[in-house]
Amino acid sequence: MPPSSPNLRHPIGTTVTPGDRLALVATTKTMTLIAGNGTYIRQGHLYASLLGTVCATTTATATATTTTATTAAGGAGQEEECSSSQENISWIISIQPSSHSTIVGTTTCPRVNMIILGRITRVILPTHAMVDIVAIVPDENTTSNEYQRDSSMPEAPTLQSSPSSPSPQPKPFIIPLIEPYSGILRQQDLRPKSSLEIRIDDCYQSGDVILARILASGERDYILSTAEAELGVVQAICEKSGYRMEPVSWKEMQCPISLVREGRKVAKPRRR
């Protein structure tokens, strides 16, 4: 019989974004999940680190078990050994990079003044939110010398061009990090000229994907800011319906199914 599919939050073949949680990594007697290209494990969960499609490949290994049974023969107990084999299936979960975006890998660390892509992991009222930094987003101030390519990552897709008119290498749209870094978004750094009267839960919720700029490197976390117009939420999920919401203004997003509106600090679309 063919092996059963792994139990994933995002089924095989669906599109995910960096920071999406894919599954709980719990090894059982019959199934094991392994992080492949474009994924990482953190606190017992498997996450995506690339924008792309969920893929899975499987390998099977047989494990032998031996049990001892006692039977009555001629009034005396007689022990018999019974052996059986059980197949353990290992699923390697990976992300196939999206073909419409240029993606490279990096072994560098985020630095001050860089724009990053992150996911809100916790909103702690009323002061701050915790962020998983999963990628660097180059802007006009980012040069190719600011990161080092990881040779294990797939090559970025390029268009064919004639030898007489070679096309320049496009600037990467996203530079995923091998492992996430921790960041903190403070109440006073949410909006331009923001004050402590602004509620952080009116701007961000857990699970939101955001663009932010690194203000400083703290003792444990990077200090982030979304005070610029082009920074803020780029993807949010409606709490009631589970669908992705669409921006309707710079401070609100709406669910296309339930038509419920929720407050967000929405990022202005970036010019590429």
VOFIMAR-157336 format. One record per residue (C-alpha): residue in one letter; x, y, z. Coordinates in nm, 3 decimals, decimal comma, always signed. Layout:
BEGIN
A | X | Y | Z
...
END
This chain:
BEGIN
M | +0,000 | +0,000 | +0,000
P | +0,128 | +0,353 | -0,073
P | +0,230 | +0,549 | +0,237
S | -0,026 | +0,790 | +0,380
S | +0,040 | +1,161 | +0,334
P | +0,185 | +1,363 | +0,624
N | -0,053 | +1,571 | +0,831
L | +0,034 | +1,930 | +0,732
R | -0,141 | +2,259 | +0,807
H | -0,077 | +2,360 | +0,444
P | -0,137 | +2,061 | +0,212
I | +0,119 | +1,949 | -0,042
G | +0,099 | +2,168 | -0,353
T | -0,025 | +2,484 | -0,179
T | +0,165 | +2,812 | -0,171
V | +0,321 | +2,929 | +0,155
T | +0,513 | +3,236 | +0,268
P | +0,818 | +3,263 | +0,496
G | +0,723 | +3,193 | +0,856
D | +0,416 | +2,980 | +0,778
R | +0,389 | +2,691 | +1,026
L | +0,365 | +2,364 | +0,837
A | +0,342 | +2,088 | +1,098
L | +0,418 | +1,965 | +1,445
V | +0,737 | +1,761 | +1,431
A | +0,640 | +1,459 | +1,639
T | +0,816 | +1,135 | +1,550
T | +0,593 | +0,829 | +1,577
K | +0,659 | +0,458 | +1,526
T | +0,537 | +0,480 | +1,167
M | +0,617 | +0,836 | +1,051
T | +0,897 | +1,096 | +1,084
L | +0,904 | +1,452 | +0,946
I | +1,238 | +1,592 | +0,827
A | +1,313 | +1,956 | +0,735
G | +1,428 | +1,988 | +0,374
N | +1,526 | +2,288 | +0,158
G | +1,329 | +2,600 | +0,242
T | +1,211 | +2,480 | +0,585
Y | +1,340 | +2,489 | +0,942
I | +1,243 | +2,348 | +1,282
R | +1,183 | +2,573 | +1,582
Q | +1,040 | +2,472 | +1,920
G | +0,909 | +2,143 | +1,783
H | +0,732 | +2,293 | +1,480
L | +0,825 | +2,291 | +1,111
Y | +0,819 | +2,632 | +0,937
A | +0,864 | +2,758 | +0,581
S | +1,153 | +2,995 | +0,510
L | +1,074 | +3,054 | +0,141
L | +0,788 | +3,180 | -0,073
G | +0,684 | +2,880 | -0,280
T | +0,503 | +2,548 | -0,303
V | +0,499 | +2,276 | -0,037
C | +0,663 | +1,952 | -0,158
A | +0,724 | +1,619 | +0,013
T | +0,936 | +1,315 | -0,068
T | +0,939 | +0,992 | +0,127
T | +1,177 | +0,715 | +0,224
A | +1,083 | +0,398 | +0,409
T | +1,291 | +0,192 | +0,652
A | +1,191 | -0,137 | +0,810
T | +1,232 | -0,185 | +1,185
A | +1,221 | -0,531 | +1,341
T | +1,053 | -0,602 | +1,675
T | +1,070 | -0,922 | +1,879
T | +0,807 | -1,035 | +2,129
T | +0,813 | -1,332 | +2,368
A | +0,500 | -1,543 | +2,424
T | +0,448 | -1,816 | +2,686
T | +0,244 | -2,124 | +2,591
A | +0,142 | -2,433 | +2,792
A | +0,282 | -2,757 | +2,652
G | +0,266 | -3,084 | +2,850
G | +0,189 | -2,902 | +3,172
A | +0,505 | -2,687 | +3,153
G | +0,541 | -2,333 | +3,029
Q | +0,727 | -2,294 | +2,703
E | +0,850 | -1,961 | +2,569
E | +0,836 | -1,878 | +2,199
E | +0,984 | -1,575 | +2,028
C | +0,780 | -1,400 | +1,757
S | +0,944 | -1,141 | +1,535
S | +0,769 | -0,883 | +1,320
S | +0,881 | -0,592 | +1,107
Q | +0,722 | -0,246 | +1,092
E | +0,784 | +0,012 | +0,824
N | +0,881 | +0,364 | +0,934
I | +0,814 | +0,635 | +0,676
S | +1,032 | +0,947 | +0,673
W | +0,880 | +1,249 | +0,495
I | +1,119 | +1,523 | +0,379
I | +0,921 | +1,846 | +0,363
S | +1,065 | +2,117 | +0,138
I | +0,958 | +2,436 | -0,040
Q | +0,989 | +2,476 | -0,417
P | +1,067 | +2,848 | -0,471
S | +0,806 | +3,049 | -0,658
S | +0,895 | +3,097 | -1,025
H | +0,777 | +3,459 | -1,038
S | +1,012 | +3,585 | -0,769
T | +1,390 | +3,596 | -0,757
I | +1,509 | +3,415 | -0,446
V | +1,858 | +3,348 | -0,315
G | +1,984 | +3,216 | +0,013
T | +2,212 | +3,390 | +0,260
T | +2,438 | +3,296 | +0,547
T | +2,469 | +3,652 | +0,677
C | +2,295 | +3,812 | +0,974
P | +2,047 | +4,099 | +0,961
R | +2,206 | +4,438 | +1,027
V | +2,095 | +4,782 | +1,132
N | +1,900 | +4,979 | +0,867
M | +1,807 | +4,666 | +0,667
I | +1,444 | +4,601 | +0,573
I | +1,328 | +4,260 | +0,688
L | +1,032 | +4,029 | +0,635
G | +0,895 | +3,890 | +0,958
R | +0,599 | +3,727 | +1,123
I | +0,435 | +3,848 | +1,443
T | +0,455 | +3,564 | +1,696
R | +0,317 | +3,737 | +2,006
V | +0,143 | +4,064 | +2,087
I | +0,218 | +4,166 | +2,444
L | -0,019 | +4,442 | +2,555
P | +0,032 | +4,727 | +2,579
T | +0,402 | +4,767 | +2,504
H | +0,538 | +4,550 | +2,221
A | +0,514 | +4,258 | +1,980
M | +0,762 | +3,977 | +1,919
V | +0,869 | +3,906 | +1,561
D | +1,041 | +3,615 | +1,387
I | +1,274 | +3,766 | +1,124
V | +1,277 | +3,518 | +0,835
A | +1,419 | +3,714 | +0,540
I | +1,597 | +4,030 | +0,425
V | +1,424 | +4,248 | +0,165
P | +1,681 | +4,448 | -0,037
D | +1,609 | +4,812 | -0,113
E | +1,797 | +5,077 | -0,310
N | +2,055 | +5,101 | -0,030
T | +2,131 | +4,726 | -0,026
T | +2,427 | +4,606 | -0,230
S | +2,519 | +4,255 | -0,334
N | +2,820 | +4,269 | -0,099
E | +2,590 | +4,282 | +0,206
Y | +2,507 | +3,915 | +0,189
Q | +2,684 | +3,592 | +0,105
R | +2,505 | +3,338 | -0,106
D | +2,440 | +2,995 | +0,041
S | +2,546 | +2,733 | -0,215
S | +2,287 | +2,485 | -0,088
M | +1,999 | +2,710 | -0,196
P | +1,849 | +2,685 | -0,545
E | +1,964 | +2,924 | -0,813
A | +1,740 | +3,219 | -0,886
P | +1,548 | +3,183 | -1,214
T | +1,681 | +3,387 | -1,505
L | +1,539 | +3,466 | -1,847
Q | +1,714 | +3,350 | -2,163
S | +1,879 | +3,629 | -2,358
S | +2,083 | +3,652 | -2,673
P | +2,464 | +3,676 | -2,644
S | +2,459 | +4,017 | -2,813
S | +2,227 | +4,170 | -2,553
P | +2,286 | +4,010 | -2,212
S | +2,031 | +4,111 | -1,951
P | +2,156 | +4,236 | -1,615
Q | +2,109 | +4,015 | -1,310
P | +1,792 | +4,129 | -1,129
K | +1,812 | +4,241 | -0,770
P | +1,681 | +3,970 | -0,537
F | +1,326 | +4,035 | -0,417
I | +1,377 | +3,836 | -0,099
I | +1,682 | +3,688 | +0,073
P | +1,561 | +3,412 | +0,309
L | +1,758 | +3,340 | +0,623
I | +1,858 | +2,985 | +0,709
E | +1,714 | +3,025 | +1,060
P | +1,489 | +3,299 | +1,198
Y | +1,616 | +3,580 | +1,420
S | +1,420 | +3,735 | +1,704
G | +1,296 | +4,092 | +1,681
I | +1,086 | +4,327 | +1,893
L | +0,844 | +4,593 | +1,768
R | +0,778 | +4,858 | +2,031
Q | +0,467 | +5,069 | +2,075
Q | +0,648 | +5,396 | +1,996
D | +0,789 | +5,260 | +1,667
L | +0,460 | +5,153 | +1,502
R | +0,368 | +5,461 | +1,299
P | +0,523 | +5,798 | +1,211
K | +0,507 | +6,021 | +1,520
S | +0,332 | +5,741 | +1,709
S | +0,260 | +5,788 | +2,075
L | +0,191 | +5,557 | +2,365
E | -0,181 | +5,617 | +2,310
I | -0,177 | +5,389 | +2,003
R | -0,277 | +5,034 | +2,090
I | -0,044 | +4,779 | +1,940
D | -0,329 | +4,533 | +1,882
D | -0,496 | +4,795 | +1,657
C | -0,195 | +4,767 | +1,427
Y | -0,079 | +4,403 | +1,448
Q | -0,203 | +4,058 | +1,544
S | -0,023 | +3,726 | +1,589
G | +0,043 | +3,561 | +1,253
D | +0,069 | +3,885 | +1,053
V | +0,349 | +3,900 | +0,794
I | +0,518 | +4,238 | +0,806
L | +0,792 | +4,450 | +0,653
A | +1,002 | +4,637 | +0,908
R | +1,332 | +4,821 | +0,933
I | +1,600 | +4,731 | +1,189
L | +1,662 | +5,031 | +1,414
A | +1,919 | +4,874 | +1,645
S | +2,063 | +4,548 | +1,766
G | +1,949 | +4,491 | +2,122
E | +2,096 | +4,265 | +2,386
R | +1,875 | +3,971 | +2,281
D | +1,647 | +4,096 | +2,000
Y | +1,668 | +4,324 | +1,700
I | +1,470 | +4,646 | +1,758
L | +1,233 | +4,702 | +1,466
S | +1,030 | +4,992 | +1,329
T | +0,735 | +5,019 | +1,089
A | +0,712 | +5,399 | +1,102
E | +0,768 | +5,439 | +0,725
A | +0,477 | +5,431 | +0,479
E | +0,611 | +5,127 | +0,292
L | +0,648 | +4,923 | +0,612
G | +0,379 | +4,735 | +0,798
V | +0,145 | +4,442 | +0,732
V | +0,169 | +4,272 | +0,391
Q | -0,041 | +3,966 | +0,479
A | -0,303 | +3,906 | +0,748
I | -0,557 | +3,632 | +0,811
C | -0,912 | +3,704 | +0,922
E | -0,968 | +3,562 | +1,269
K | -1,329 | +3,461 | +1,195
S | -1,311 | +3,313 | +0,844
G | -0,944 | +3,210 | +0,813
Y | -0,912 | +3,384 | +0,472
R | -0,647 | +3,635 | +0,373
M | -0,765 | +3,991 | +0,415
E | -0,728 | +4,272 | +0,162
P | -0,619 | +4,628 | +0,245
V | -0,892 | +4,893 | +0,218
S | -0,693 | +5,181 | +0,367
W | -0,360 | +5,245 | +0,537
K | -0,508 | +5,141 | +0,872
E | -0,769 | +4,874 | +0,788
M | -0,795 | +4,537 | +0,612
Q | -1,114 | +4,355 | +0,513
C | -1,202 | +3,987 | +0,477
P | -1,342 | +3,915 | +0,126
I | -1,570 | +3,644 | +0,266
S | -1,717 | +3,779 | +0,590
L | -1,657 | +4,149 | +0,500
V | -1,528 | +4,199 | +0,855
R | -1,280 | +4,484 | +0,890
E | -0,983 | +4,471 | +1,126
G | -0,735 | +4,739 | +1,220
R | -0,383 | +4,707 | +1,080
K | -0,087 | +4,928 | +1,000
V | -0,087 | +4,844 | +0,628
A | +0,232 | +4,864 | +0,422
K | +0,217 | +5,081 | +0,112
P | +0,300 | +4,875 | -0,202
R | +0,671 | +4,894 | -0,278
R | +0,802 | +4,992 | -0,620
R | +1,038 | +4,738 | -0,775
END
